[in-house]
């Protein structure tokens, strides 16, 4: 499994459950600071370049200098560049094709629930789920048109407010065209989380999408193969 080092493009909250914690307003680091952070992050202790770099934190698509930030990533020689996003911005004309052309081949889209009312209510933006799923489809279509490979991972922070809908969420992401779904720890998964997470893994198998589970989340021993390698950033 590929390991990505993370560079946060600013301070603030990625999409998350507003009932667990209020969203923190986003502020973005300037280009010079980010270029330094990127150059430092991709260097391993042996002096080689990391396998991949992931731009995360508050949504990178809202950074005013995102093209230059991606260019700074490319200039390090890192072979794989990813962006973690709410996904909606990819539906804006030119965004998906632009990041693909710039070298972004890995997309991590954060989704709270496959139920639109739940997802949109928790992130506080009407139409957020449909925008995220449309963004995935737009990115996929742009990759086909450009004839370049890409990998899309749905990232689901698991808390007690979204836990019971995990199978529905995995199915919705599978229909949208993701390659994998990654379940990561939210504020409070709750006492019944193990059964819901196992059901989500099974739903992924039925829909031909692999479900990766953060080691911090509970999971029955029967589903141990789904546990994410502790050395891999879990989003």
Secondary structure, DSSP 8 states (H G I E B T S, - for coil): ---EEEEE-EES--S--TTTS-----EE--HHHHHHHHHHHTB-TTS-B-SEEEEESS-GGG-TTHHHHHHHHHHTT-SEEEEEE-SGGGGSTTHHHHHHHHTEEEEEEE-S-SSHHHHHHHHT-TTHHHHHHHHHHHHHHHHHHHT---EEEEEEEE-TTTGGGHHHHHHHHHHHT-SEEEEEE-S---TTHHHHHHHHHHHHHHTT-EEEE-TTS---GGGGGGB--TTS---
